[in-house]
């Protein structure tokens, strides 16, 4: 039976009201195939709501930590000030202990589909459900039927439907971190195996898709709908028709305008690279359309905030090399705390990934720059799996890429790199602080792929 699942309700937040965001445990079910279990959620009056705000407003969110562990909230896709980013320690955002509260001030500069999630023990806390969609409305875009779609996967044990049990042990350090990351066998949309998804008939629906999985790069494709991509990572782009599928990495958002065709059932397939078209999720057609697809598409054009536009010549050029520990390097396999280590020492300590030969940011910032400077980063994926590079603090512009799926000229907060691909990005530094840069395949983040940069 189809269920509304999570994210069926919406709370509208405005500048003059504090929104209570309660992190707590709930008994939940993903559907009949999986036994009920304890899931962690943000409650805003109803558990697991979509937060909607307006561009130009300020979100004031009061986190109440009712969990038994510390936590934080990261505002993914929103350009916040130092201390509000949800990364604790030297990154200056407080760790919110059990029973404590903290007020986050989130300026809503950039419209689009964004999200918020824990950034403390993130692999574990995001896997358990501590995330939610955050939509910043743009008044210039046409009003139409919308469907929020939060994609996730769940690690389970057991022998089959009805007997599956969610299995948190897969989050423990293990070889999955050294490969494609931790991936679950059970896929959900809005927390349900059989979600109720509704399209408008004879007109446009805006799908606001979010990949909240900790390790799975989805390849979404549609059947019996016309589908046009209008935004990636919240940033609107020149609309293009989605005729096959594309890489949709953890942390990323994808806005697609769809219109059902006359024949056949409208279906979204969530596949993976090389594994066919994947699990199908069918749409119902229950809502009358307010705008045609053709008219709706006219209203979308690339969003490029002036203050983020990099200068044509960079003040600094940096290289970021993503690799596994080296088996044949003369000095050693990789560095931790300034020391070269051999391959088995790194792997025994679950250090499976390196940035510029270094695991865990242990040589200090990747670069230091001043506000106003333009930094160019050549990003090389010298490995046989995907990585999703997520920039905190500033957003970046893709300047060139070896991948046909990277829209050159577009702005992003996250970029999915296919195996052995590379891209050059440029960023204009506009907010002081220490800002993380890490892989959003969270098993990679905790096994070496975490660094930072410093803006003064
Ligand atoms: Cu990675």
Boltz pocket constraint, residues with backbone or C-beta under 6 A from the ligand:
constraints:
  - pocket:
      binder: B
      contacts: [[A, 386], [A, 387], [A, 388], [A, 439], [A, 440], [A, 441], [A, 444], [A, 445], [A, 449]]
      max_distance: 6.0
